[in-house]
Amino acid sequence: MRLHGIAPASRGGVTIIELLIAMLSASILAITAGIILVFCFRTLRANGDAVGLQRDVDITTRTLYRAIRTTRRTEVSAPAAGASGAQLTINNRSFFRATAAHVADVNGAYLIYDPNLTVAGDEQVMVDGSVQSFVFRNNTYSIGIAFTLQEENDTISVDTDIHMRNEI
């Protein structure tokens, strides 16, 4: 017998099928969020490497441009057989490829700037471990500079001539 307005007692809880569907939905959402985070961090790291490479190129070209444009005398020394890497000396300043220990090396992955050759230990790292090639060319009134920097999949190459200040 049934009374008006009173429903039979309903069973509480969730069936196993409903639970499995909810767990499957939650795991798909969690995996999707994880994949998105992984790709975001990869992109962030790749963009950071590219920005660092562009920063190294900018610092290098600005420093070399300023040093060469303000001088009247430069000296480009090519490496002798089995000797250290090529070096550009401008007045009392020097630029050269080096190893991680700041030792001049024709195959070094670092570019070092020594602002004062008479002072020991004042070398500055301009490019940190990404130099693939670096060449100085001594022209009549200019210095040619060609270099390639590479960081994983990003490569930047620069080839330019910087004209020295005219003699007075």
C-alpha positions as a Markdown table, in Angstrom:
| # | Residue | x | y | z |
|---|---|---|---|---|
| 1 | Met | 0.0 | 0.0 | 0.0 |
| 2 | Arg | 1.3 | 3.4 | -0.9 |
| 3 | Leu | 0.6 | 6.6 | 0.8 |
| 4 | His | 0.2 | 9.8 | -1.2 |
| 5 | Gly | 3.3 | 12.0 | -1.4 |
| 6 | Ile | 5.7 | 9.4 | 0.1 |
| 7 | Ala | 8.1 | 7.7 | -2.3 |
| 8 | Pro | 9.7 | 4.4 | -1.6 |
| 9 | Ala | 13.1 | 4.6 | 0.1 |
| 10 | Ser | 15.8 | 5.3 | -2.5 |
| 11 | Arg | 19.2 | 3.6 | -2.3 |
| 12 | Gly | 22.2 | 5.9 | -1.6 |
| 13 | Gly | 25.7 | 5.6 | -3.1 |
| 14 | Val | 27.2 | 5.2 | -6.5 |
| 15 | Thr | 27.2 | 2.2 | -8.7 |
| 16 | Ile | 30.5 | 0.6 | -9.8 |
| 17 | Ile | 29.9 | 1.7 | -13.4 |
| 18 | Glu | 29.4 | 5.4 | -12.3 |
| 19 | Leu | 32.6 | 5.2 | -10.2 |
| 20 | Leu | 34.6 | 3.8 | -13.1 |
| 21 | Ile | 33.4 | 6.4 | -15.5 |
| 22 | Ala | 34.2 | 9.2 | -13.1 |
| 23 | Met | 37.7 | 7.8 | -12.5 |
| 24 | Leu | 38.3 | 7.5 | -16.2 |
| 25 | Ser | 37.2 | 11.1 | -16.8 |
| 26 | Ala | 39.4 | 12.4 | -14.0 |
| 27 | Ser | 42.4 | 10.4 | -15.2 |
| 28 | Ile | 42.0 | 11.7 | -18.8 |
| 29 | Leu | 41.8 | 15.3 | -17.4 |
| 30 | Ala | 44.9 | 14.7 | -15.2 |
| 31 | Ile | 47.0 | 13.2 | -18.1 |
| 32 | Thr | 45.9 | 16.0 | -20.4 |
| 33 | Ala | 46.9 | 18.7 | -17.9 |
| 34 | Gly | 50.3 | 16.9 | -17.3 |
| 35 | Ile | 51.0 | 16.7 | -21.1 |
| 36 | Ile | 50.2 | 20.4 | -21.4 |
| 37 | Leu | 52.5 | 21.3 | -18.5 |
| 38 | Val | 55.4 | 19.2 | -20.0 |
| 39 | Phe | 55.1 | 20.9 | -23.4 |
| 40 | Cys | 54.8 | 24.4 | -21.8 |
| 41 | Phe | 58.1 | 23.8 | -19.8 |
| 42 | Arg | 59.8 | 22.5 | -22.9 |
| 43 | Thr | 58.8 | 25.5 | -24.9 |
| 44 | Leu | 59.8 | 27.8 | -22.0 |
| 45 | Arg | 63.3 | 26.2 | -21.9 |
| 46 | Ala | 63.7 | 26.3 | -25.7 |
| 47 | Asn | 62.7 | 30.0 | -25.7 |
| 48 | Gly | 65.1 | 30.7 | -22.8 |
| 49 | Asp | 67.9 | 29.1 | -24.8 |
| 50 | Ala | 67.0 | 31.2 | -27.9 |
| 51 | Val | 66.9 | 34.4 | -25.9 |
| 52 | Gly | 70.2 | 33.6 | -24.3 |
| 53 | Leu | 71.8 | 33.0 | -27.7 |
| 54 | Gln | 70.4 | 36.3 | -29.0 |
| 55 | Arg | 71.7 | 38.0 | -25.9 |
| 56 | Asp | 75.2 | 36.6 | -26.4 |
| 57 | Val | 75.2 | 37.8 | -30.1 |
| 58 | Asp | 74.0 | 41.2 | -29.0 |
| 59 | Ile | 76.6 | 41.6 | -26.3 |
| 60 | Thr | 79.4 | 40.3 | -28.6 |
| 61 | Thr | 78.6 | 42.5 | -31.5 |
| 62 | Arg | 78.0 | 45.6 | -29.4 |
| 63 | Thr | 81.3 | 45.1 | -27.5 |
| 64 | Leu | 83.4 | 44.3 | -30.6 |
| 65 | Tyr | 81.7 | 47.2 | -32.6 |
| 66 | Arg | 82.5 | 49.7 | -29.8 |
| 67 | Ala | 86.0 | 48.5 | -29.3 |
| 68 | Ile | 86.9 | 48.4 | -33.1 |
| 69 | Arg | 85.2 | 51.7 | -33.9 |
| 70 | Thr | 87.0 | 53.6 | -31.2 |
| 71 | Thr | 90.5 | 52.4 | -32.1 |
| 72 | Arg | 93.1 | 53.3 | -34.7 |
| 73 | Arg | 95.3 | 50.2 | -34.3 |
| 74 | Thr | 94.3 | 46.6 | -34.1 |
| 75 | Glu | 96.2 | 43.3 | -34.3 |
| 76 | Val | 94.8 | 40.0 | -35.4 |
| 77 | Ser | 97.0 | 37.1 | -34.6 |
| 78 | Ala | 96.2 | 33.8 | -36.3 |
| 79 | Pro | 97.0 | 30.6 | -34.5 |
| 80 | Ala | 100.2 | 28.9 | -35.3 |
| 81 | Ala | 100.2 | 25.1 | -35.8 |
| 82 | Gly | 99.2 | 23.5 | -32.6 |
| 83 | Ala | 99.0 | 26.9 | -30.8 |
| 84 | Ser | 96.1 | 28.7 | -29.1 |
| 85 | Gly | 93.2 | 30.2 | -31.0 |
| 86 | Ala | 93.1 | 33.4 | -33.0 |
| 87 | Gln | 93.1 | 36.6 | -31.0 |
| 88 | Leu | 92.0 | 40.2 | -31.7 |
| 89 | Thr | 94.0 | 42.7 | -29.8 |
| 90 | Ile | 92.8 | 46.3 | -29.7 |
| 91 | Asn | 95.1 | 48.7 | -27.9 |
| 92 | Asn | 95.3 | 46.9 | -24.6 |
| 93 | Arg | 92.2 | 44.8 | -24.9 |
| 94 | Ser | 91.9 | 41.3 | -26.3 |
| 95 | Phe | 89.2 | 39.0 | -27.6 |
| 96 | Phe | 89.8 | 35.2 | -28.0 |
| 97 | Arg | 88.1 | 31.8 | -28.1 |
| 98 | Ala | 88.7 | 29.7 | -25.0 |
| 99 | Thr | 87.9 | 26.5 | -23.1 |
| 100 | Ala | 85.8 | 26.5 | -20.0 |
| 101 | Ala | 89.0 | 27.2 | -18.0 |
| 102 | His | 89.4 | 30.5 | -19.9 |
| 103 | Val | 92.5 | 29.1 | -21.6 |
| 104 | Ala | 92.9 | 30.3 | -25.3 |
| 105 | Asp | 91.9 | 27.5 | -27.6 |
| 106 | Val | 91.2 | 27.5 | -31.3 |
| 107 | Asn | 88.3 | 25.1 | -30.8 |
| 108 | Gly | 87.0 | 26.6 | -27.6 |
| 109 | Ala | 83.3 | 27.0 | -27.1 |
| 110 | Tyr | 83.7 | 30.3 | -25.0 |
| 111 | Leu | 84.4 | 33.8 | -26.1 |
| 112 | Ile | 86.6 | 35.7 | -23.6 |
| 113 | Tyr | 87.1 | 39.5 | -23.4 |
| 114 | Asp | 90.2 | 40.7 | -21.6 |
| 115 | Pro | 89.7 | 44.4 | -21.0 |
| 116 | Asn | 93.3 | 45.0 | -19.8 |
| 117 | Leu | 96.1 | 42.7 | -20.9 |
| 118 | Thr | 98.4 | 44.0 | -18.1 |
| 119 | Val | 96.0 | 42.9 | -15.3 |
| 120 | Ala | 95.7 | 39.2 | -14.6 |
| 121 | Gly | 92.4 | 37.6 | -13.8 |
| 122 | Asp | 90.1 | 40.3 | -15.2 |
| 123 | Glu | 88.8 | 38.2 | -18.2 |
| 124 | Gln | 85.1 | 38.3 | -18.9 |
| 125 | Val | 83.0 | 35.6 | -20.5 |
| 126 | Met | 81.0 | 37.1 | -23.4 |
| 127 | Val | 79.7 | 33.8 | -24.9 |
| 128 | Asp | 79.2 | 30.9 | -22.6 |
| 129 | Gly | 79.8 | 27.5 | -24.2 |
| 130 | Ser | 78.0 | 28.0 | -27.5 |
| 131 | Val | 80.7 | 29.2 | -29.9 |
| 132 | Gln | 80.9 | 27.0 | -33.0 |
| 133 | Ser | 83.2 | 29.2 | -35.0 |
| 134 | Phe | 84.8 | 32.6 | -34.6 |
| 135 | Val | 87.1 | 34.3 | -37.2 |
| 136 | Phe | 88.7 | 37.7 | -37.3 |
| 137 | Arg | 89.8 | 39.1 | -40.7 |
| 138 | Asn | 92.2 | 42.0 | -40.7 |
| 139 | Asn | 91.2 | 44.3 | -43.7 |
| 140 | Thr | 92.8 | 47.6 | -44.6 |
| 141 | Tyr | 90.4 | 49.9 | -42.7 |
| 142 | Ser | 88.1 | 47.4 | -41.1 |
| 143 | Ile | 88.0 | 44.2 | -39.1 |
| 144 | Gly | 85.9 | 41.4 | -40.5 |
| 145 | Ile | 84.2 | 39.2 | -37.9 |
| 146 | Ala | 82.4 | 36.0 | -38.6 |
| 147 | Phe | 81.0 | 33.8 | -35.9 |
| 148 | Thr | 78.4 | 31.1 | -35.3 |
| 149 | Leu | 76.7 | 30.4 | -32.0 |
| 150 | Gln | 74.7 | 27.3 | -31.4 |
| 151 | Glu | 72.6 | 26.1 | -28.5 |
| 152 | Glu | 70.8 | 22.8 | -29.1 |
| 153 | Asn | 68.6 | 23.4 | -32.1 |
| 154 | Asp | 69.1 | 27.2 | -32.4 |
| 155 | Thr | 71.9 | 28.6 | -34.5 |
| 156 | Ile | 72.8 | 32.2 | -35.2 |
| 157 | Ser | 75.5 | 33.2 | -37.6 |
| 158 | Val | 77.0 | 36.7 | -38.0 |
| 159 | Asp | 79.4 | 37.9 | -40.7 |
| 160 | Thr | 80.2 | 41.6 | -40.8 |
| 161 | Asp | 82.9 | 44.1 | -41.4 |
| 162 | Ile | 83.4 | 46.8 | -38.7 |
| 163 | His | 85.2 | 49.9 | -39.9 |
| 164 | Met | 87.8 | 51.5 | -37.7 |
| 165 | Arg | 88.0 | 55.2 | -36.9 |
| 166 | Asn | 89.8 | 57.1 | -39.6 |
| 167 | Glu | 93.4 | 58.3 | -38.8 |
| 168 | Ile | 93.6 | 62.1 | -38.1 |
